[in-house]
Amino acid sequence: MEVDFQMLINITESVDGKLAQVTSSHDQLQQIQAKIRELEQLETAAEERYDRLESRTQIIDSTTAGVDNKFEALRELEASLATIEREMDPLPNQLE
């Protein structure tokens, strides 16, 4: 009977040890899961920022194209004005 009692104590100690290991593992798993959730949130925030930057890039590209087009139109207008000015210079002498 004493042998059986000693075996029961050994089994109990073994179960207690395994339970402690499982509890420790469970705690570690919870910490890992919390870190994963934190990383997922960071990923979502980074994706949102990237999307906003991508949108801004499209706006900047569109604005740059518009400015380039207007600059070219202004250059053409200046050339036309210079031509008209050259054509108009002799007119006052011709009217006299």
C-alpha positions in Angstrom: 0.0 0.0 0.0 2.9 2.3 0.7 4.3 1.6 -2.7 0.9 2.5 -4.3 0.8 5.6 -2.3 4.3 6.6 -3.4 3.3 5.9 -7.1 0.3 8.1 -6.6 2.4 10.9 -5.2 4.9 10.5 -8.1 2.0 10.6 -10.6 0.6 13.6 -8.9 3.9 15.4 -9.0 4.3 14.5 -12.7 0.8 15.8 -13.5 1.6 19.0 -11.5 4.8 19.5 -13.5 3.0 18.9 -16.8 0.2 21.2 -15.8 2.8 23.9 -14.9 4.4 23.4 -18.4 1.1 23.6 -20.1 0.2 26.8 -18.2 3.5 28.3 -19.1 3.1 27.4 -22.7 -0.4 28.8 -22.7 0.8 32.1 -21.3 3.5 32.3 -23.9 1.0 31.5 -26.7 -1.2 34.3 -25.4 1.8 36.7 -25.5 2.6 35.6 -29.1 -1.1 36.0 -30.1 -1.1 39.5 -28.6 2.1 40.4 -30.6 0.6 39.0 -33.8 -2.6 41.2 -33.3 -0.3 44.2 -32.7 1.6 43.5 -35.9 -1.6 43.1 -37.8 -2.8 46.5 -36.6 0.6 48.0 -37.6 0.2 46.4 -41.0 -3.3 47.8 -41.5 -2.0 51.3 -40.5 0.9 51.0 -42.9 -1.4 50.0 -45.7 -3.7 52.9 -45.0 -0.8 55.3 -45.1 0.5 53.8 -48.3 -2.9 54.1 -49.9 -3.1 57.8 -48.9 0.4 58.4 -50.3 -0.5 56.6 -53.5 -3.6 58.9 -53.8 -1.5 62.0 -53.2 1.0 60.8 -55.8 -1.8 60.6 -58.4 -3.0 64.1 -57.4 0.6 65.5 -57.7 1.1 63.8 -61.1 -2.2 65.3 -62.3 -1.3 68.7 -61.0 2.2 68.5 -62.5 0.8 67.6 -65.9 -1.7 70.5 -65.7 1.1 72.9 -64.8 3.2 71.6 -67.7 0.3 72.0 -70.1 -0.5 75.6 -68.9 3.2 76.5 -69.1 3.4 75.3 -72.7 0.2 77.2 -73.6 1.7 80.3 -71.9 4.9 79.9 -73.9 2.9 79.7 -77.2 0.9 82.8 -76.2 4.1 84.7 -75.5 5.5 83.6 -78.9 2.2 84.8 -80.6 2.4 88.1 -78.8 5.9 88.6 -79.9 4.9 87.9 -83.5 2.0 90.3 -83.3 4.2 93.0 -81.7 6.7 92.7 -84.6 3.9 93.0 -87.1 2.4 96.0 -85.3 5.6 98.0 -84.9 5.6 99.4 -88.5 1.9 100.4 -88.4 2.4 103.8 -86.8 4.8 104.8 -89.5 2.5 103.6 -92.2 -0.4 105.6 -90.9 1.4 108.9 -91.2 
